[in-house]
Structures are given as C-alpha cells and as structure tokens.
Amino acid sequence: MKQLAKEMFQPAAGLMERIQAIAQNVSDIAIKVDQILRNSLLNGKVMEGRRDQCEVPRDPKYPDCAGKVEWMRARWTSDPCYAFFGVDGTECSFLIYLSEVEWFCPPLPWRNRTAAAPSPPPRPPVQAAFQSDLAHLLELIGTGKESLSFMKKRIRHLAQQWLRAARRLEQKLKGRQRDQKHILIHIGFLTEESGDVFSPRVLKGGPLGEMVQWADILAALFLLGHSLRVTVSLKELQSHLGVPPGRGNCPLTSPLPFDLIYTDYHGLQQMKQHMGLSFKKYRCRVRVIDTFGTEPAYNHEEYATLRGYRTNWGYWNLQPTQFMTMFPHTPDNSFMGFVSEELNQTERQLIKSNKVSSMAVVYGKEASIWKLQGKEKFLAILNKYMEIHGTVYYETQRPPEVPAFVKNHGLLPQHEFQQLLRKAKLFIGFGFPYEGPAPLEAIANGCVFLQARFNPPHSSLNHEFFRGKPTSREVSSQHPYAEDFIGKPHVWTVDYNNSEEFEAAVKTIMRTQVDPYLPYEYTCEGMLERIHAYIQHQDFCTTSSPPLPPKTKSPAMQSPPSPLVLSPNATHLVWSPRASWDPQAWPPVGSLQVWVSETRHTCTETCRRHGLVCEPTFFRFLNKEEVFLQLSITCDSTEYEMNHLYPAVAENVHECYLQKEPLLFSCAGYNTKYRRLCPCRDFQQGQVALCRDCL
C-alpha cells in the first residue's frame, strides 16, 4: 500500500510543482505591471501632461497607426509582453510601443531624449577557419536524449573521414576569404512540445534518416569553422532568440544575434509562434531541413489557398531555396543531403573477395514493412536462389510478419549492420520506406539494390504516405535518386508483379560483379563543399528579383538588348558572350540555357533530358515577351498571371503567359495544355547542386 500511495502521490506532486511555477510567473508579471504603473506616476507633471494629451498622429507614411492603437486599447492586456515593454493602458504608452518597439506609428517628438538606445553596430567580420577538434561539437550537442546519443555516436564514428575531407576542401579553396557565421541549430522535432516521437524509437528500428542528416549537418557546419549554438528545447530557443515574456505577440527584445538559423518544420512553427513581428523580419535567415521538399505552389500562401495546394506543411512564403532536402528531388529547393561512409582501397578489395553471391538483406527495420501485400510471391522466388536476412526489431519473440525462412538478426548496431552489408550481394526493398539513407549505404558497401517500380507512380493523389506533403512529385520507385542518378549495375528497378522479370533480375544480379560505389555528393567532401557554397553565396535578405516589366510600354521606352541569343543549332537560347552580368551573381548566369518543355514534362525533366539541371534563380531572365520571339514562338496574346507553370505557351491557341509572382517560379509541375520555358544550367560531375563555376 505504501508503494501504491507513493506512486499515486508522485504525479500529484509534479502537478503541484507546475501549478506553483505558473503562480510564480503570474506573480512576477503582476509585480512588473505594478512597477510600470508606479514609475508612470513618478515621471513628473510634464510627463503626466504629455501622457494625457497624446493623440494618434495622422501621417500618410504610417497608414496602420490608428488601427493598431485601436487594437491596443482593446487588447493590451491579452499578452503580458506588452506590459514588459512599458504599456500601461494610456494612449501615450500605446504610441511609444507602436513607434519604438513595433513600427506602425511615427516617433513621438518629445521622446527624442528618452528614445531607446540605437542598435549596436554590426560585428566586424571574423574569418572562418577549418576546425580539427570535434570534441567541442559533441559538448555543444548536449545529452539527455537517445537521439542526441545516436548523433554523437555517428559523428565520432565518421570523425576521421570528416577531418580528411575538411583538409582536402581547405586545400581546394586555397586560403579564400570566408566570413564566420553565427548559426543557431534548432532541431524542432526533438523538442518535447512537438512530441519528440523519434527519441523513443531510436532503439526500436524507427526512422533514423532525419537524425543521420542532422548529425552530418552539425559536423559540416562545425568543421567549416562557424560559431554554433544547438538547441532541442523550446525554452533554450526562446532564450537564444531573446523572446520577451508572454505569449509571443511582441517582437524580440534585441536584434537577432544569429546570421543563420537551421531548423525543421516543427522549429519553424515554434519560431513563428514566439517571435511575433520579428519572425517576418528575420525569416530570410532561416534554412529549413525538409526531408521531402516543398514546391513553390505549396509555399505561396495565397496561391496555395486559392488553387487547392494548401497542406499541413507548406504556405510559408519563403524563398523555395530556403528549404533544404535529403535528396535532389526538385531544384526549386536546395539539396542538403547527408554522407555515407567511404571505403579505402584495402576495404574495397576485402569486400569484393568476401561477397556471398547468394545472400540478400531486406531494407527495413520495422515489422510493419513485412505486412505489405504481395510480398509473399516475390519473397518465395528470392528464397529459391538466396538466403534472406532481416534486421527487424522485436522485444520478446520473432515478429509474426517475418517468414520462417528469413534469418532475422534483430535490430543491429550500425557497425554490425555494415558488416552484414559487406557480405551480402543484394539489398532488396519492399517499396517502403521511401528515400532513406540505407540504399546508398548498401551500394557503398558493394551491394546491388533491387527495388520495385511503381506503376502508376505514387503521389499525393493516390498514396496515403504523400497525402498532405507539400509536393506534387510523382515517385516511380522506392528510391528515385538511386534509380535516376545511379542506375544499373548498382540499382535495378523492376516490376515486382511480373514474376518472370523479377526472377530474371535476381539471376542476373547474382552473376554480376559490382564495385562499391558512392556518389561524390554523398561523401564528406561533397557535403562540405555544398554547404560552404550555400553559406557563402545564398543571401535571401538582400538579394531580390528585378521588377517585372510593365504590361505596356510607351514608344519612347527602349528595352535593353536581350542578354540571350539563339544557340548555333537554333534549338535553345544561351547567354550571349557579349552580355555583361553581375560578377557577384550566383549561380553565374553564363551557365544559363533556355529550353522549351514538351507538354507532359516538368522543367526538371526537360533540363535533365539535355544533361542539365533546372535553375529556378534564372527564371527572371526568361520571363519576358522577347524570349518567346527569340524562340520563334507565336504569341497572339501575352498575359501576366500568378501560376507556378509560367512562363509558358499554349501553342494550340498561340497564347503566351508570363509569371506575375516571382515566388512561384518553379521547376516542378506540368500541364498538358502548356509548353514551359525552362532555365537550365550545367553541373559539376557528381555534385548536381553546384554548376561548374559555382564553388
């Protein structure tokens, strides 16, 4: 009974502690408000007179002032943060707040002497120096969660590989000047407020792809020499940002001390909720780690709402390249990636000599993957030729979904899983999970990856997993990157419902010799190179697209000559060698080519068919009437509209369309009615995110 009473008392005690903490906070706020009111009485007769005589100024430069004062009259007690900034219910305190803390009203003349101190001058730039001691990074990451332990373990395991890559990149950059950035890394999905569903699943075979990526981002940013702060709690986030006490309606108490903030969708929501008006001011500094990507049609709030693209995850009105993905799904977003372990020559030879041609490992650590319909048929075929191994988590007994002929090892530590891959000939996917790190890891360890072809392709229109995600991407296989960027002999994509095709593929794979293979962009050096380029060249706070040209021009207005010219074979446009451009522009516009899509092709596909990559930052150069003329496209009419498929032409009716909203420039999307104008660029071999002159 004593034990039972103790267990019953503990939750009650915890509840009492929380109630006492809330009461203390309310008491503190009450004291603060009381102090403000007392101070206002002590300011003397002159100040008192001014407080009584304040009138809402009529200034056309501040059209929202009167409305904001009206709002403050009715709602100033709705958030304690207003009292924190000195609002006490008088007209003058409303105007002081709205002119000095927010910016909806003009400054009050009599406040000149007591105006807030000017913002501190910007910090002098400090040069970033490559780091070689990862111990400090491990301290920064902290403790207390299985997720953090997993990430630290991964960083330790890859430490030598990271350090070698950093030295190679340092030599490649040859002492080039690099400003050190102050960077906040807030991993929102690990906060208690977002549920932290990942930490409890680390030891149970749950999805680890996000944590793999975050561990690698932390390592890369640290080694590049930037100053980091890492948070996985809302309280720490508020402290680092300078959030005033209250419910998040007021701006930050001081200028944001970070040049960049790396977060995820959960963190983005938390920042918006607690930064007040400052979120809009500083959102250009945010980089969102976004596993599956966010296409422009889903990112633009008004357009997404009007056209049915609104989902739980989009509508942030960020520059689409502020979203950073795990794989290069769409060039509309920046490709962040992660790393796989590289092998030295000795390890590669050892793997080749120890391969067991009749051994297969199944992709997937959760028992639910084995519940997929139709697996029995192709597993029975595979079992005729190969010994099948699984790494499925279970607590007390064999998972009932795993067939008896499968040798299940249970959940393996990373190094043991790697040893299994180094022996196996085949790594086979059942169609889920989508686009994780494991297939690249298997291919890097000399396995052939066999996966199902989806017909029809999976998308938000026909598959529950993609429903609600901010992308219209059509996925033709379990791992499109492996299919499109690697392919045979390392990757086989077949119809699992066609027994003959599946069996023929298994027999051919058993006879095929493959070397371990890792794309350069998934090496440590490749990732360091990419993040270095982004940090040095991506600036969403000062750069902006040039204004859209007017619909009509007077005869006196002469357009400057187009910087684009027809290619020698007259198939597309290129940047004219005689045209000048801003040497600071990134990517350099000299790499631009303009191609016209077929009606069923996105710009991503169109550029890829020509051995190029779609580059959304170049859309502004082809969003002009004369570009249609240069490509010999007949336009009986030309309209400016808000549409993520524009610029485009409806050829059958000779109607041309230009983009009205630069945030909607998109490499993704197609409509059978249109042929799109597509901006393409070259890319470095093995580094699709960067053009040849982009580093």
PyMOL commands that set and color helices and strands:
alter all, ss='L'
color gray80, all
select helices_A, chain A and resi 2-41+44-53+65-78+80-84+91-101+109-111+135-141+146-157+159-173+188-190+192-194+199-204+209-223+234-241+265-275+278-285+296-299+301-307+320-322+345-354+367-371+375-385+414-423+438-444+464-466+480-486+499-511+520-522+524-537+589-591+603-609+616-622+625-630+651-653+662-664
alter helices_A, ss='H'
color red, helices_A
select strands_A, chain A and resi 182-186+227-231+260-263+286-289+323-325+334-335+356-362+387-390+407-408+424-428+448-458+475-477+491-494+564-566+573-575+593-596+613-614+637-641+648-650+655-659+675-681
alter strands_A, ss='S'
color yellow, strands_A
deselect
rebuild
show_as cartoon
